[in-house]
């Protein structure tokens, strides 16, 4: 299935049905009084996180979602039927924004989490509500309220504890294959990773964490070079970033120090908060360097690159050298780091109290 992590949709909750002005007309009730019923409420639109989904592809082709209108009231005190609600299922990790205000409507970060995103209109009142001692034959009734409508932008942000950064062919996919059961494509040409891949790293029977591998960055990614920076949003929820550097690039003219600095620069341009996350330096492909030259190659790199006190690990992802020690250190670090708080969820404050969703007439 094609990986789709962004979609724009238009949603409209159902309008409320109209109230009715009606009077009883029976053989022995010549002045039976008002009996016009209320209109039914319009259908609301909800969204729920579903762990069985991993893409927003459904919303790439379904751009308009409109809930059912409430039925009009009728005579004999009959109330209109409420419109049917719509429940949209999205992958866990989906964040929904209002296109016009860019405010967060919902952050579906937990499986089963459900949020209202468009409230159906209240039904109009029939004339039975307007009867009084001074107005025994009211002809007033009200129309149903319109349902809420809005344009939304949906973004899928994968849930992972650790994110991988690096140039194309730095060895990110090989690393995730080495430490987890994930099997992303690996080849000897750039951009073999075209969409994020997740791998579960099991450290012990009771401890594990999730690693996210995203397509590689190149210099100028913030301006759209290569695959750009669109996939960096998938690292927003991670707690630790692993910056993987190829110490043995195939191009003899390549400078690993320059390339590593370029990645950090692109990260800072994209989002300073993401750049401020704990970022460990992983020096990869030691197997391609003669053993007697490894220490000098590592020293030359560290002399030109400021690690700012971050941990530095030397590995060879292809044969697993150094990987076991790295994942144990990662687990220890994750045990001490608190998960990032969920993004602000404004939907409850914006619309209505929780108990109103059971109100069939409003």
C-alpha positions as CSV (number, residue, x, y, z in Angstrom):
1,X,0.0,0.0,0.0
2,X,1.2,3.5,-0.9
3,X,2.4,5.5,2.2
4,X,0.4,8.7,2.5
5,X,1.2,10.9,5.5
6,X,-0.6,14.1,4.6
7,X,-4.2,14.9,3.4
8,X,-6.5,17.8,3.3
9,X,-10.3,17.3,3.7
10,X,-13.5,19.3,4.0
11,X,-15.9,18.2,6.7
12,X,-19.5,19.3,7.4
13,X,-21.6,18.1,10.3
14,X,-25.3,17.7,9.6
15,X,-27.8,20.6,9.9
16,X,-30.5,20.3,12.5
17,X,-34.0,19.5,11.3
18,X,-36.6,22.3,11.5
19,X,-39.3,22.5,14.1
20,X,-42.9,22.5,13.0
21,X,-46.0,24.6,13.8
22,X,-48.9,22.3,13.9
23,X,-52.3,22.0,15.7
24,X,-54.3,19.0,16.7
25,X,-57.4,18.5,14.5
26,X,-59.5,15.7,15.8
27,X,-63.3,15.2,15.7
28,X,-63.8,15.9,19.4
29,X,-60.9,18.2,19.9
30,X,-61.7,21.3,17.8
31,X,-59.3,23.4,19.8
32,X,-56.7,20.7,20.6
33,X,-53.8,23.2,20.7
34,X,-50.3,23.1,19.3
35,X,-48.6,19.7,18.7
36,X,-45.7,20.6,16.4
37,X,-42.5,18.5,17.3
38,X,-38.9,19.5,17.3
39,X,-36.4,18.8,14.5
40,X,-33.7,16.2,15.0
41,X,-30.1,17.1,15.6
42,X,-27.7,16.9,12.8
43,X,-25.1,14.2,12.7
44,X,-21.7,15.0,14.2
45,X,-18.3,13.9,12.9
46,X,-15.8,12.1,15.2
47,X,-12.2,10.9,14.6
48,X,-10.7,7.9,16.3
49,X,-7.1,6.5,16.4
50,X,-6.9,3.0,15.0
51,X,-3.7,1.0,15.4
52,X,-4.6,-1.2,12.4
53,X,-4.1,1.7,10.0
54,X,-0.7,3.0,9.0
55,X,-1.5,5.5,6.2
56,X,-3.9,8.3,5.3
57,X,-4.5,7.0,1.8
58,X,-8.2,6.8,2.3
59,X,-8.4,10.6,2.7
60,X,-6.4,11.2,-0.4
61,X,-9.4,10.1,-2.4
62,X,-12.2,11.0,-0.1
63,X,-11.9,14.8,0.2
64,X,-15.4,15.7,1.4
65,X,-17.1,14.2,4.4
66,X,-20.6,15.4,5.1
67,X,-22.8,14.0,7.9
68,X,-26.5,13.4,7.7
69,X,-29.1,16.2,8.3
70,X,-31.6,15.8,11.1
71,X,-35.2,15.2,10.1
72,X,-37.9,17.9,10.5
73,X,-40.4,17.6,13.3
74,X,-43.9,16.5,12.6
75,X,-47.4,16.9,14.0
76,X,-48.8,14.9,16.9
77,X,-45.8,15.9,19.0
78,X,-43.4,13.8,16.8
79,X,-39.8,14.7,17.0
80,X,-37.5,14.4,14.0
81,X,-35.0,11.6,13.9
82,X,-31.4,12.7,14.6
83,X,-28.8,12.5,11.8
84,X,-26.3,9.6,11.8
85,X,-22.9,10.4,13.2
86,X,-19.8,9.7,11.2
87,X,-16.7,8.2,12.8
88,X,-13.5,8.5,10.8
89,X,-10.7,6.1,11.6
90,X,-7.1,7.3,11.3
91,X,-3.7,5.9,12.1
92,X,-2.3,6.4,15.6
93,X,-0.1,9.4,15.6
94,X,-2.3,11.5,13.3
95,X,-2.5,15.3,14.1
96,X,-5.4,17.3,12.7
97,X,-5.1,21.0,12.1
98,X,-7.6,23.7,11.1
99,X,-6.4,25.0,7.7
100,X,-7.7,28.5,8.4
101,X,-6.2,29.0,11.9
102,X,-3.5,26.4,11.9
103,X,-4.8,25.4,15.4
104,X,-4.6,21.8,16.5
105,X,-8.0,20.2,16.4
106,X,-7.0,16.8,17.7
107,X,-3.8,14.8,18.4
108,X,-4.6,11.1,18.1
109,X,-1.6,9.7,19.9
110,X,-3.2,6.7,21.7
111,X,-5.0,3.8,20.1
112,X,-8.8,4.2,20.6
113,X,-8.6,7.9,21.4
114,X,-11.7,9.6,20.1
115,X,-12.4,13.3,19.5
116,X,-15.3,15.3,18.1
117,X,-14.1,17.5,15.2
118,X,-17.5,18.9,13.9
119,X,-20.6,19.2,15.9
120,X,-24.0,18.6,14.4
121,X,-26.5,21.5,14.5
122,X,-29.3,21.5,17.1
123,X,-32.8,20.7,16.0
124,X,-35.3,23.6,15.7
125,X,-38.2,23.9,18.2
126,X,-41.8,23.1,17.4
127,X,-44.6,25.3,18.5
128,X,-45.4,23.1,21.5
129,X,-42.6,25.0,23.2
130,X,-44.2,28.4,22.7
131,X,-47.5,27.7,24.3
132,X,-48.4,29.9,27.3
133,X,-51.4,31.2,29.2
134,X,-51.3,34.3,27.0
135,X,-50.5,32.6,23.7
136,X,-52.7,29.4,23.5
137,X,-52.2,29.0,19.8
138,X,-48.6,29.8,19.0
139,X,-47.6,29.7,15.4
140,X,-43.9,30.1,16.1
141,X,-41.3,27.5,15.4
142,X,-37.6,27.7,14.7
143,X,-35.3,26.3,12.1
144,X,-32.5,23.9,12.8
145,X,-29.0,25.2,13.4
146,X,-26.4,24.6,10.8
147,X,-23.8,22.0,11.5
148,X,-20.1,23.0,11.8
149,X,-18.0,22.9,8.7
150,X,-14.3,23.3,8.3
151,X,-11.2,22.6,6.2
152,X,-8.7,20.3,7.9
153,X,-5.2,19.2,7.3
154,X,-4.2,15.8,8.5
155,X,-0.6,14.8,9.3
156,X,0.6,11.4,10.3
157,X,3.5,11.5,12.7
158,X,4.8,8.1,13.6
159,X,5.3,7.2,17.2
160,X,8.8,6.2,17.9
161,X,11.3,6.6,20.8
162,X,14.4,7.0,18.7
163,X,14.8,8.7,15.3
164,X,17.6,8.2,12.7
165,X,19.2,11.1,10.9
166,X,21.8,11.1,8.1
167,X,22.7,11.4,4.5
168,X,21.3,8.9,2.0
169,X,23.4,5.7,2.1
170,X,24.8,6.5,5.6
171,X,23.6,3.1,6.7
172,X,20.4,4.0,8.5
173,X,18.3,1.2,7.0
174,X,21.1,-1.3,7.5
175,X,21.3,-0.3,11.1
176,X,17.5,-0.7,11.7
177,X,17.7,-4.1,10.0
178,X,20.6,-5.1,12.3
179,X,18.9,-4.2,15.6
180,X,15.2,-5.0,14.8
181,X,13.0,-7.2,12.7
182,X,12.2,-4.4,10.3
183,X,13.3,-5.1,6.7
184,X,13.5,-1.8,4.8
185,X,15.1,-1.8,1.4
186,X,18.8,-1.6,1.3
187,X,20.8,-0.9,-1.9
188,X,24.0,0.8,-3.0
189,X,22.4,3.9,-4.5
190,X,20.9,7.0,-2.7
191,X,17.3,7.4,-1.6
192,X,16.5,3.7,-1.3
193,X,14.3,4.7,1.7
194,X,11.3,6.6,0.3
195,X,9.1,6.6,3.4
196,X,9.5,6.2,7.2
197,X,10.2,2.7,8.5
198,X,9.6,1.6,12.1
199,X,11.5,-1.2,13.9
200,X,11.0,-2.5,17.4
201,X,14.2,-3.2,19.3
202,X,13.8,-5.8,22.0
203,X,16.5,-5.3,24.7
204,X,15.1,-7.9,27.1
205,X,11.9,-9.8,27.8
206,X,10.3,-6.8,29.4
207,X,12.0,-3.9,27.7
208,X,11.9,-2.6,24.1
209,X,11.7,0.6,22.2
210,X,10.8,1.8,18.7
211,X,13.2,3.3,16.1
212,X,12.1,5.4,13.1
213,X,14.1,5.5,10.0
214,X,13.2,8.4,7.6
215,X,14.5,9.2,4.1
216,X,18.0,10.7,4.1
217,X,18.6,14.5,4.1
218,X,21.0,16.3,1.8
219,X,22.3,19.8,1.9
220,X,19.5,22.2,0.8
221,X,16.8,19.9,2.0
222,X,15.0,22.8,3.6
223,X,14.7,24.4,0.1
224,X,13.4,21.1,-1.4
225,X,16.6,19.4,-2.5
226,X,16.4,15.6,-2.6
227,X,13.3,14.4,-0.9
228,X,13.2,17.7,1.1
229,X,12.3,17.9,4.8
230,X,8.7,16.7,4.7
231,X,9.5,13.4,6.5
232,X,11.2,15.2,9.4
233,X,7.8,15.7,11.1
234,X,8.0,11.9,11.9
235,X,10.8,12.6,14.3
236,X,8.8,15.2,16.3
237,X,7.7,12.7,19.0
238,X,11.1,10.9,19.4
239,X,13.1,11.3,22.5
240,X,16.6,10.7,21.1
241,X,18.0,11.2,17.7
242,X,20.9,9.1,16.3
243,X,22.9,11.0,13.7
244,X,24.5,8.3,11.6
245,X,27.7,9.4,9.7
246,X,29.4,7.4,7.0
247,X,33.1,7.4,7.9
248,X,34.0,5.6,4.6
249,X,32.1,7.4,1.9
250,X,32.5,5.9,-1.6
251,X,33.5,9.3,-3.0
252,X,37.1,10.0,-2.0
253,X,36.4,13.8,-2.3
254,X,33.6,13.6,0.2
255,X,34.2,15.2,3.6
256,X,32.2,13.5,6.4
257,X,32.7,16.5,8.7
258,X,31.2,18.9,6.2
259,X,28.3,16.5,5.5
260,X,27.5,16.0,9.2
261,X,27.4,19.7,9.8
262,X,25.1,20.1,6.8
263,X,22.6,17.7,8.3
264,X,22.6,19.6,11.6
265,X,22.1,22.9,9.7
266,X,19.1,21.5,7.8
267,X,17.6,20.2,11.0
268,X,18.0,23.7,12.7
269,X,16.4,25.4,9.7
270,X,13.5,23.0,9.8
271,X,12.7,23.2,13.6
272,X,15.0,24.4,16.3
273,X,13.1,22.4,18.9
274,X,13.8,19.2,17.0
275,X,17.4,20.2,16.7
276,X,17.6,20.6,20.4
277,X,16.6,17.0,21.2
278,X,19.3,14.8,22.6
279,X,21.4,13.8,19.5
280,X,23.9,11.0,19.6
281,X,26.7,10.7,17.0
282,X,27.0,7.3,15.4
283,X,30.2,6.7,13.3
284,X,29.3,3.9,10.9
285,X,31.0,1.6,8.3
286,X,34.1,0.9,10.3
287,X,34.3,-2.4,8.5
288,X,35.3,-0.5,5.3
289,X,38.3,1.1,7.0
290,X,41.5,-0.8,7.6
291,X,41.8,-1.7,11.3
292,X,45.1,0.2,11.6
293,X,43.6,3.4,10.2
294,X,40.3,3.4,12.2
295,X,41.5,5.4,15.3
296,X,43.1,8.1,13.1
297,X,40.0,8.3,10.9
298,X,37.8,8.7,14.0
299,X,40.2,11.3,15.6
300,X,40.3,13.3,12.4
301,X,36.5,13.5,12.3
302,X,36.1,14.5,16.0
303,X,38.8,17.2,15.6
304,X,36.6,18.9,13.0
305,X,33.2,18.2,14.4
306,X,31.9,19.6,17.7
307,X,29.9,16.9,19.5
308,X,28.8,19.4,22.2
309,X,29.3,16.6,24.8
310,X,26.9,14.2,23.1
311,X,27.7,10.5,23.2
312,X,29.8,9.1,20.3
313,X,29.5,5.4,19.2
314,X,31.5,3.5,16.6
315,X,29.7,0.8,14.8
316,X,29.5,-1.3,11.7
317,X,25.8,-1.8,11.0
318,X,26.4,-4.4,8.3
319,X,27.9,-6.9,10.7
320,X,26.5,-5.6,13.9
321,X,29.8,-4.5,15.4
322,X,29.1,-2.1,18.3
323,X,25.3,-2.2,17.8
324,X,24.5,-4.3,20.9
325,X,26.3,-1.9,23.2
326,X,24.5,1.0,21.5
327,X,21.0,-0.3,22.0
328,X,21.7,-1.1,25.7
329,X,22.9,2.5,26.2
330,X,19.8,3.8,24.4
331,X,17.5,1.8,26.6
332,X,19.2,3.1,29.7
333,X,18.8,6.7,28.4
334,X,15.1,6.2,27.5
335,X,14.4,4.8,31.0
336,X,15.4,8.2,32.4
337,X,13.8,10.4,29.8
338,X,10.1,11.2,30.1
339,X,8.0,10.8,27.0
340,X,7.1,14.1,25.2
341,X,3.7,15.4,26.3
342,X,0.9,15.1,23.7
343,X,0.4,18.2,21.5
344,X,-2.3,20.6,22.8
345,X,-5.8,19.2,22.1
346,X,-8.3,22.1,21.8
347,X,-11.4,20.3,20.6
348,X,-13.1,19.8,24.0
349,X,-12.7,23.5,25.1
350,X,-13.7,24.7,21.7
351,X,-17.0,22.9,21.2
352,X,-19.0,21.5,24.0
353,X,-19.1,19.4,27.2
354,X,-18.6,15.7,27.0
355,X,-22.1,14.8,28.0
356,X,-23.8,16.7,25.2
357,X,-22.9,14.0,22.7
358,X,-25.7,11.9,24.1
359,X,-28.3,14.7,23.6
360,X,-30.4,13.3,20.7
361,X,-32.6,16.4,20.3
362,X,-30.0,19.1,20.4
